[in-house]
Amino acid sequence: MMPKPPLKVLLCAPRGFCAGVVRAIDIVEAALERFGPPVYVRHEIVHNRYVVDALRRKGAVFVEELDEAPDGDAPVVFSAHGVAKSVPEAARARNLIAIDATCPLVTKVHREAEVHFRRGRLVILIGHAGHPEVVGTMGQLPEGAVLLVETEADVAALAVPEGRELAYVTQTTLSIDDTAAVVAALKARFPAVVGPHKEDICYATTNRQEAVKRVAPQCDGLIVVGAANSSNSQRLREVAERAGCPVARLVARAEDIDWSEFGHVRTLGVTAGASAPEVLVEEIIDAFAARYDVEVETVSTADENVFFPLPRELRPAAE
């Protein structure tokens, strides 16, 4: 039998679940324990099919819109990405038991936007059109109160009323470098624009991108474990490419690895988006271990010890 070729795996740390994702999953599980199934969840609780399927098996019912849940006292959980104000209002009108699993760091952005609006500022949101977090943030304020920009070109094209005070907030899962470029363009065009007191891009996004920047230049290939619709996972792949990794791919499960692209790697980077469970990281490494003599080295760039408590209405059940 031929000996397996050697492969060094550089495992990024931190990687995978962030505190907001852990809290969102815990909320669905605590609601199932408290109310029994079914518990309705509006939109995927986090962007990971594996997580969603596991919760579905326990009795969670995922719906795109509230009208798919029956009237009455059914519990309905809003996803970690946040929702427009109209959603909890609609839930109350139908006597549904509304449970908010919005990540506290997304809630912080919502509150910032509201404060700017109350102070008479036009709010500019840096984010990706159509992403659930962006839809939720724009839905905190009346139509026209928030302008969305994705790129420096969008900043150049902004039509802003003369003399209007401006402020900006950002989606929490963006690329740090891309966002810095858009912010620089905003400040160049509108020097008086007011920014967040503290960076809106969340600690977990920042930490995961920094780890990839450290690892990617040393690798022939890098895998980001995560879902195609996960913004923070897509950004990790882009960061790896920019940092000089020749092959950077977003992979949901081991069965999705294209071995023609990874057949000749000698050093492989592995990370995971904030909604990808560690079991999937292990599955990917196991798939490489079946073909290679694998040596794993963890490359750590930050320690994370952030914890977000459950909403008050679920805490007794959790205790």
N, C-alpha and C positions, 0 to 999 in steps of 0.2 A: 504494500500500500504506500502510495506517494506521501511524503510528509507534507503537512499543510504549510503554506508560506506564512511568514510572520506578519502580524499586523499590530501596530500600536494604536490604541484608541485613546484619544484625549477627550475626557468626559467633562463637559463644562459644568461649573457650579458657580452660582445657582442656576437651576434649570427647572422646568416643569411648574407644578402648581404654585400659584401665589396665594396670599392670604385671602384675597377677595374671592377667588375660585373655591378655595376650601370652605369658606363661609357659605357661599351660594349652594354648594352640594350639601353641606350640613343642614342648611335651612330646609331643603326639599326632604331630606331624610327625617328631620325633626317634625316636619309637618305631617309626613306619613305616619309617624309614631303617634302624634297627638290626635290627628283627625281620622286616621285610617285611609286606605285607598278608596276612590281615586283622589289624588291631589293634582289639580290642573297647573301646568307650567306654561306661561306665555313665552313663546320663542324658546330656542335651545337654551337651557340654563347657563351653559358655557359652550364654546364652539369645539366640542369633541364628541364624535359619534359614539365612541366606546363608553364615555361617561353617561351620555344620554340613554344609550341602550340599557346600561346597568340600572339606572333609575327607573326606566320604563318597566323593567322586570319586577321592580319592587312596588309598582302601582302608580307611578307618575304618568300622567297623560299630557303629552306635549301638543300645544295648539299654537297656531300662528296668531290668531286674534281671539279676543275675549268672547265673541259671539259663538265660538265653538264650544264653550263651557255652558252647562245648563244653568238657568236662573236658580236663585236660592242660596243656601248657606254652604256652597261648595268652596273649599279653599283654592285660591289661585295665587301662584307665586310668579313675581315679575323677575326676569333674568338679571344676571350680574351686570349686563350692559346698560341698564337703566331704561326708563320708559318716559314718554311724553306725559305731561300732567293730565291730559284727557283720559289716559288709561285707568289710573286709580279712581278718577271721578266716575267713569263708566262702571267700574266694579262696584263702587258704593251704591250707585243708582239701581243696580240689580241685586243688591244684598249679598254679593259674594264676599267671602272672607279674604281680603287682600293681604298678601304677605310680600314685603319688598325685599328682594335679595340683591338690590343694586349695590355694587362695590362702593364702600365708603369714599374711595378716591374719585369715583365718578360723581358721587353726590357732592363732593367738594367743588367740582367743576360746575355742577348745576347751581350751587349756591353763589359761586363767584359771578356767574352770568346774571343771576337775579339781582345781586348787589349793584353791578354795573348798570343794569337796566333801570333800577330805582334811582340811580344817580344821574340818569338822563343820557347815558352813553349808548352808542350803537355798538353792539357786540360782534366781533369778528371771530369765528370759530375755525381753527385750523384742524382739518380732519378729512376723512374719506366719505364722499357722498354715498348715501344709502347704507352705511354701516349702522347697526342697531344703536351703538353708543351715540353716534352723531344725530340720528333721528330723535333719540331721547333727549339729548341736550338742546337741540333746536326747539323741541316741543315743550320746553320749560317756559318759553316766552311767547308773546303774541307774534303772529305772522309778520315777517319783515323786520323783527327786532334783532335777528341774528343773520349775519352774512357768512356763508361758508366759502373758505378758500382751501385749495389743495396744494397749489404750487406758487412759485414766485410769479409766474405769468398771470395767475388769478389775482394776485395782489396788484400788479400793474393795471389790470383791467377793472378794478373795483370802482364802482360809482358811489361816491360818498357825498352827502349834502354838505355844502360849504359851511364851515364853522362848527360842524357836529363833533362832539367829543367822542373818542373811540377807545375801546378796550379789546383785548383779545384773550381767548382761552383756547386750550387745545384738547383734542382727543387724547386719552391716556396711553394709548398703545402704539403711538407713532414711532418712526425712526428718529432718534435724537438728532442725527446730522441733518436729515431732510428738514426737520422742524426748525432747527437753528437757522437754516438758509431762508426759510419762509418768514421767520420772525425778523431776521436781519432786513429782508425786503420791506416788511411792514414798517419797521422803525425808520428805514431810509426814506420811505414815502410819507409816513405820518410820524414825525419825531415825537409828538406829544401822546402817542398811543400808550394806554396803561396796560401793563402786563400783570400776570398772577404774582401774588406775594411770594409763593413758593411754586416751583416747577409743577406743571400739570401732568407731564408724562410720569407715569407711576414708577415707584422705586423698583418694582419687579421687572418692568420693561427695560429700564436703565441698566440694572444689574445683569440681565440676561444678554443684552447687547454688548456690554463691556466684556463679559466672559468670551463671547464669540470673537470679538476684536482681538483678544489675546491669543486665542487658539487658531483661528482661521489661517494666518500666514504660515503656520507650521504644518498644514495639512495638504494632502493630495485631494481629499474629498471631505465634505462635511454634510451630515444629515441633521435636519431639524425635524424632530418628531412633533407632528401637529396636524391640524385640519386645514384644508385649503381655504376655508372661510374665516380662519383665525387671523386677525390683523397682526397681532404681536408675533405670531409664528412666521408670517410672510416677511415681516420686517427683519427677523433674525436671518432668514435666507439671504435677503438683500445685503445685510451688514457683512455676512460671510463673503459674498461675492466681491464687495467693495474692498474688503480687507485682503483680497488676493487669493482666496481659495479657488482653484480651477473648476471644481465641481461642487456646487452647493445645491442640495435638493430638499424640498419639504415632503416628508413621507408620513402617511397616516399609520400604516401598519407594516410589519416585516414583509408581508406578501406584496407590497407596493414597491419594494426596492428594485430598481433596474440594474441588474448585475452587469450588464454590458458597460455601464458607466462606472461601476465600483469594482470591476474585476482586477484592476491593476494598482489599487491603492496600497500604500505601505504605512501611511499615517492617516487615520480617520478621526475627524472631530464629530462629536455627538452632543446635541443639546435638545431641549424640548420647550415648546411654547408654554405659556402660563396656564393653559387649559388641558395640557396633556399629562396623563398619569404616569408615574414612574414605571408601572408594569409594562408600558409600551416601550419605554427606553430599554428595559431589560430584554424585551422580545427582539428588538432591533440588534442589540449586542449579541444575543444568542444566535441570531441568523448569521452574523459575521463569524462567530465562533465555530459554526458548523463548517465553514469554508477556510478559515484562517486559524493560525495559532495566535490567539489574541492576548495582548498584554494591555490592561486598562490603567491609565493614569488620570487622576482627577485634577483638573486645573481650576482652582478656586480664586475668585476675584472679590468676593464680598460674603459676609455672613448675614443671613436673614433671620430675624426673630419677630417679624410683625405678626400680630394676631388681631382679628376683628371679632368681637362678640356677636352672638346671634341677636336678632331683633327681640325686644323685650317680651313680646307675646309668646315667643317660643322658648324662652330661657328656662322656665320651670320644667318643661318636658325634657330639656337637655340635661338638667340637673338630676 
